């Protein structure tokens, strides 16, 4: 287990992404993945109210509902850490105080719980003063409905401003950052956020840790993959992407583990990173991810992977 920054949340080093639950994984398949994850020691599940509003016929909240049903059936709410988000769902967009409070109540209802362990601002909302948003989050913390706060998709400047407001006003502050960060997506996070994260003691919980599946190694020249993410993953298949895959293959072969596990282990070894987020719609896909939890890469292996992705 590892600790989320300044919080008392101890979590498994793989943060299980819930975006597929209720979308490409139905209730039964989702529960099979969740069971396999927790049986392997996992306890940290990431979702959002907007998952999976984008799918035809979906209204949003499908993932939270699946997770809530699973926790109710297993009676395990006190053994799992649940992260969800507010601000991106149609009908509940933005970070006004009224919307934050209203959206939180709906998430709590779908999850079937009285508290959210980690509650993220999913998207920035520059139309609302930071003081209003942060006071609304602080109110949820004071009421015990939320334990800790996180930020996703805020610029480094806005994140720094938010932390300063919280400190000045005596409000609960963001303890975690959820950025887009992976072996093939370093250009935004490293120069913009790394110094701020270190200075403020934030925990980093990256999304798209496997670059829409590219870093599983399935997307190669001549390969056809049946996945809703194939388009996003395939865009990384350039000279740099091929170098990264070759480096991943070498390390994975040396440790006899899947390529995906190596990509996640590299990310987990970066400063400030606590638990990369990755999703699995089947137990077989999950099996490729789980070895990262115990995989320790040597300094030379980390350096080789970093160099391949430069």
C-alpha positions as CSV (number, residue, x, y, z in Angstrom):
1,X,0.0,0.0,0.0
2,X,1.0,3.6,-0.6
3,X,-0.3,6.9,0.9
4,X,-2.1,9.6,-1.1
5,X,0.0,12.7,-0.3
6,X,-1.1,14.5,2.9
7,X,-4.1,12.3,3.4
8,X,-4.6,9.2,5.6
9,X,-5.8,7.2,2.5
10,X,-3.6,4.1,2.0
11,X,-4.1,2.7,-1.5
12,X,-3.0,-0.1,-3.8
13,X,-0.4,1.2,-6.3
14,X,-2.8,0.5,-9.2
15,X,-5.8,2.9,-9.3
16,X,-8.6,0.9,-11.1
17,X,-10.3,3.1,-13.7
18,X,-14.1,2.9,-13.7
19,X,-14.8,4.6,-17.0
20,X,-15.6,1.2,-18.7
21,X,-18.0,0.1,-16.0
22,X,-21.6,0.3,-17.4
23,X,-20.2,1.1,-20.8
24,X,-18.0,-1.5,-22.5
25,X,-18.3,-3.7,-19.4
26,X,-21.8,-4.6,-18.2
27,X,-22.7,-5.1,-14.6
28,X,-21.6,-8.8,-14.5
29,X,-18.3,-8.2,-16.3
30,X,-17.6,-5.1,-14.2
31,X,-18.2,-7.0,-11.0
32,X,-15.9,-9.8,-12.2
33,X,-13.1,-7.2,-12.8
34,X,-13.8,-5.5,-9.4
35,X,-13.8,-8.9,-7.6
36,X,-10.5,-9.9,-9.2
37,X,-9.0,-6.5,-8.4
38,X,-9.9,-6.6,-4.8
39,X,-9.0,-10.3,-4.4
40,X,-5.5,-9.3,-5.6
41,X,-5.2,-6.7,-2.9
42,X,-6.6,-3.7,-4.8
43,X,-8.7,-1.1,-3.0
44,X,-8.7,2.1,-5.0
45,X,-11.4,2.8,-7.6
46,X,-11.6,5.9,-9.8
47,X,-14.9,7.0,-11.4
48,X,-16.8,10.2,-12.3
49,X,-20.4,11.3,-12.5
50,X,-20.1,11.8,-16.3
51,X,-19.1,8.1,-17.0
52,X,-20.6,7.1,-19.4
53,X,-22.8,9.9,-20.6
54,X,-21.1,9.9,-24.1
55,X,-22.5,6.4,-25.0
56,X,-25.8,6.3,-26.9
57,X,-28.7,5.9,-24.6
58,X,-26.7,6.7,-21.5
59,X,-27.5,9.6,-19.2
60,X,-24.3,9.6,-17.0
61,X,-23.8,8.0,-13.6
62,X,-23.7,4.5,-15.1
63,X,-20.2,3.8,-13.7
64,X,-21.1,5.1,-10.2
65,X,-24.2,3.0,-10.2
66,X,-22.3,-0.2,-11.2
67,X,-19.8,0.4,-8.4
68,X,-22.5,1.2,-5.9
69,X,-24.4,-2.0,-6.7
70,X,-21.2,-4.0,-6.4
71,X,-20.3,-2.5,-3.0
72,X,-23.8,-3.1,-1.7
73,X,-23.7,-6.7,-2.8
74,X,-20.2,-7.3,-1.3
75,X,-20.7,-5.2,1.8
76,X,-17.2,-3.9,1.3
77,X,-17.6,-0.1,1.4
78,X,-15.2,0.3,4.3
79,X,-12.5,-1.7,2.5
80,X,-12.3,0.4,-0.7
81,X,-11.3,3.9,-1.5
82,X,-13.6,5.6,-3.9
83,X,-12.7,8.6,-6.0
84,X,-15.2,10.4,-8.2
85,X,-15.5,13.8,-10.0
86,X,-17.8,16.7,-10.6
87,X,-18.0,19.4,-13.3
88,X,-18.2,17.6,-16.6
89,X,-21.6,15.9,-16.7
90,X,-24.3,17.5,-18.8
91,X,-26.9,18.8,-16.5
92,X,-24.4,19.1,-13.7
93,X,-21.6,21.1,-15.5
94,X,-19.4,23.6,-13.8
95,X,-18.1,24.3,-10.3
96,X,-20.7,26.7,-8.8
97,X,-21.4,26.0,-5.2
98,X,-25.0,24.9,-6.0
99,X,-23.8,22.5,-8.6
100,X,-21.0,21.0,-6.5
101,X,-23.5,20.3,-3.7
102,X,-26.2,19.0,-6.0
103,X,-23.8,16.8,-8.0
104,X,-22.2,15.4,-4.8
105,X,-25.6,14.3,-3.5
106,X,-26.4,12.5,-6.7
107,X,-23.0,10.7,-6.7
108,X,-23.5,9.6,-3.1
109,X,-26.9,8.3,-4.0
110,X,-25.6,6.3,-7.0
111,X,-22.6,5.0,-5.0
112,X,-24.9,4.0,-2.1
113,X,-22.6,5.6,0.4
114,X,-22.5,8.5,2.9
115,X,-19.1,9.7,1.9
116,X,-16.7,10.0,-1.1
117,X,-13.1,9.4,-0.2
118,X,-11.5,11.6,-2.9
119,X,-13.6,14.2,-4.8
120,X,-12.2,15.8,-7.9
121,X,-12.9,19.0,-9.7
122,X,-13.1,17.3,-13.1
123,X,-12.9,20.4,-15.3
124,X,-11.9,24.0,-14.5
125,X,-14.7,26.5,-14.5
126,X,-13.4,30.0,-14.9
127,X,-16.9,31.5,-14.7
128,X,-17.0,30.8,-11.0
129,X,-14.7,32.5,-8.4
130,X,-12.2,30.0,-6.9
131,X,-13.4,31.1,-3.5
132,X,-16.9,29.9,-4.2
133,X,-15.9,26.5,-5.6
134,X,-13.4,25.8,-2.8
135,X,-15.9,26.9,-0.1
136,X,-18.4,24.5,-1.5
137,X,-15.8,21.7,-1.5
138,X,-14.8,22.7,2.1
139,X,-18.5,22.5,3.2
140,X,-18.7,18.9,1.9
141,X,-15.6,18.0,3.8
142,X,-16.8,19.6,7.0
143,X,-20.1,17.7,6.7
144,X,-18.3,14.5,6.3
145,X,-19.7,13.8,2.8
146,X,-16.2,14.1,1.3
147,X,-12.9,13.2,2.9
148,X,-10.3,14.7,0.6
149,X,-10.2,16.8,-2.6
150,X,-8.4,16.5,-5.9
151,X,-8.1,18.5,-9.1
152,X,-8.1,17.2,-12.7
153,X,-7.5,19.2,-15.8
154,X,-6.7,22.4,-14.0
155,X,-3.7,24.3,-15.4
156,X,-0.7,24.6,-13.2
157,X,-1.5,28.3,-12.8
158,X,-5.1,27.7,-11.7
159,X,-4.0,24.9,-9.4
160,X,-1.5,27.1,-7.7
161,X,-4.1,29.8,-7.3
162,X,-6.6,27.4,-5.9
163,X,-4.1,26.2,-3.3
164,X,-3.3,29.7,-2.3
165,X,-7.0,30.6,-1.9
166,X,-7.5,27.5,0.3
167,X,-4.5,28.4,2.5
168,X,-5.6,32.1,2.7
169,X,-9.2,31.3,3.5
170,X,-8.6,28.3,5.8
171,X,-10.4,25.9,3.4
172,X,-9.8,22.3,2.6
173,X,-7.2,22.2,-0.1
174,X,-6.6,19.9,-3.1
175,X,-4.4,16.9,-2.0
176,X,-4.1,15.2,-5.3
177,X,-3.7,16.0,-9.0
178,X,-5.0,13.8,-11.8
179,X,-3.1,14.7,-15.0
180,X,-2.7,13.1,-18.4
181,X,0.7,11.5,-18.0
182,X,2.4,8.5,-19.5
183,X,5.5,7.3,-21.3
184,X,4.2,8.9,-24.5
185,X,2.6,11.9,-22.9
186,X,5.2,13.7,-20.9
187,X,5.4,17.1,-22.6
188,X,2.6,18.7,-20.6
189,X,2.9,17.3,-17.2
190,X,6.7,17.4,-16.6
191,X,7.5,21.0,-17.4
192,X,4.1,22.4,-16.2
193,X,3.2,20.5,-13.1
194,X,6.2,18.6,-11.6
195,X,7.8,21.5,-9.7
196,X,4.4,22.6,-8.3
197,X,3.5,19.1,-7.2
198,X,6.7,18.7,-5.4
199,X,6.5,22.1,-3.7
200,X,2.9,21.6,-2.6
201,X,3.2,18.0,-1.6
202,X,0.4,16.8,-3.9
203,X,-0.1,13.2,-4.8
204,X,-0.2,12.5,-8.6
205,X,-2.7,10.0,-9.9
206,X,-2.3,10.0,-13.7
207,X,-5.1,9.2,-16.2
208,X,-4.5,7.8,-19.7
209,X,-1.5,6.0,-18.1
210,X,-1.5,3.5,-20.9
211,X,-2.2,6.1,-23.6
212,X,-5.7,4.8,-24.5
213,X,-4.2,1.3,-24.6
214,X,-1.2,2.0,-26.8
215,X,1.2,1.0,-24.0
216,X,-0.3,-2.4,-23.6
217,X,1.7,-3.3,-26.7
218,X,-1.4,-4.4,-28.7
219,X,-1.1,-1.6,-31.2
220,X,1.7,-2.3,-33.6
221,X,2.3,-2.1,-37.3
222,X,-0.1,-4.4,-39.2
223,X,-2.2,-5.2,-36.1
224,X,-5.9,-4.7,-36.0
225,X,-7.5,-4.2,-32.5
226,X,-11.2,-4.3,-31.9
227,X,-11.6,-1.5,-29.3
228,X,-13.5,1.8,-29.0
229,X,-10.1,3.3,-28.2
230,X,-8.2,2.0,-31.2
231,X,-8.2,5.4,-32.9
232,X,-6.7,7.2,-29.9
233,X,-4.1,4.5,-29.3
234,X,-3.0,4.2,-32.9
235,X,-2.0,7.9,-33.1
236,X,1.0,7.0,-30.9
237,X,2.4,4.5,-33.5
238,X,5.1,6.8,-34.9
239,X,8.9,6.5,-34.6
240,X,8.9,7.6,-31.0
241,X,6.1,5.2,-30.2
242,X,8.0,2.3,-31.8
243,X,11.1,3.1,-29.8
244,X,9.0,3.1,-26.6
245,X,7.5,-0.3,-27.5
246,X,10.9,-1.7,-28.2
247,X,12.2,-0.6,-24.8
248,X,9.1,-1.9,-23.1
249,X,9.5,-5.2,-24.8
250,X,13.1,-5.5,-23.6
251,X,12.2,-4.8,-20.0
252,X,9.0,-6.9,-20.0
253,X,11.0,-9.8,-21.4
254,X,13.7,-9.5,-18.7
255,X,11.0,-9.6,-15.9
256,X,8.6,-12.0,-17.7
257,X,5.7,-9.6,-17.2
258,X,3.2,-8.0,-19.6
259,X,4.3,-4.8,-21.4
260,X,1.4,-2.9,-19.8
261,X,2.8,-3.7,-16.3
262,X,6.2,-2.2,-17.2
263,X,4.6,1.0,-18.6
264,X,2.6,1.4,-15.3
265,X,5.7,0.6,-13.2
266,X,7.7,3.3,-15.0
267,X,5.0,5.8,-14.3
268,X,4.7,4.8,-10.6
269,X,8.4,5.3,-10.2
270,X,8.2,9.0,-11.3
271,X,8.4,11.7,-8.5
272,X,5.1,12.3,-6.8
273,X,3.2,9.6,-8.6
274,X,1.2,7.5,-6.2
275,X,-1.0,5.2,-8.3
276,X,-1.5,5.4,-12.0
277,X,-5.1,4.9,-13.3
278,X,-5.8,2.1,-15.7
279,X,-9.0,0.3,-16.6
280,X,-9.9,-3.2,-17.7
281,X,-13.2,-4.4,-19.1
282,X,-12.3,-8.1,-18.6
283,X,-10.5,-10.1,-16.0
284,X,-7.9,-11.1,-18.7
285,X,-7.1,-7.4,-19.3
286,X,-6.8,-6.8,-15.6
287,X,-4.3,-9.7,-15.3
288,X,-1.9,-7.7,-17.6
289,X,-2.0,-4.7,-15.2
290,X,-1.7,-6.3,-11.8
291,X,2.0,-7.3,-11.9
292,X,2.9,-3.6,-11.8
293,X,2.1,-3.5,-8.1
294,X,5.1,-5.7,-7.2
295,X,7.4,-4.8,-10.2
296,X,10.5,-2.9,-9.2
297,X,12.5,-1.6,-12.2
298,X,16.2,-1.0,-12.0
299,X,17.6,2.5,-12.5
300,X,19.1,1.5,-15.8
301,X,15.7,0.1,-17.0
302,X,13.9,3.3,-15.9
303,X,16.6,5.4,-17.7
304,X,16.3,3.3,-20.9
305,X,12.5,3.7,-21.0
306,X,12.8,7.5,-20.3
307,X,15.4,7.9,-23.1
308,X,13.2,5.9,-25.5
309,X,10.3,8.3,-24.9
310,X,12.3,11.6,-25.0
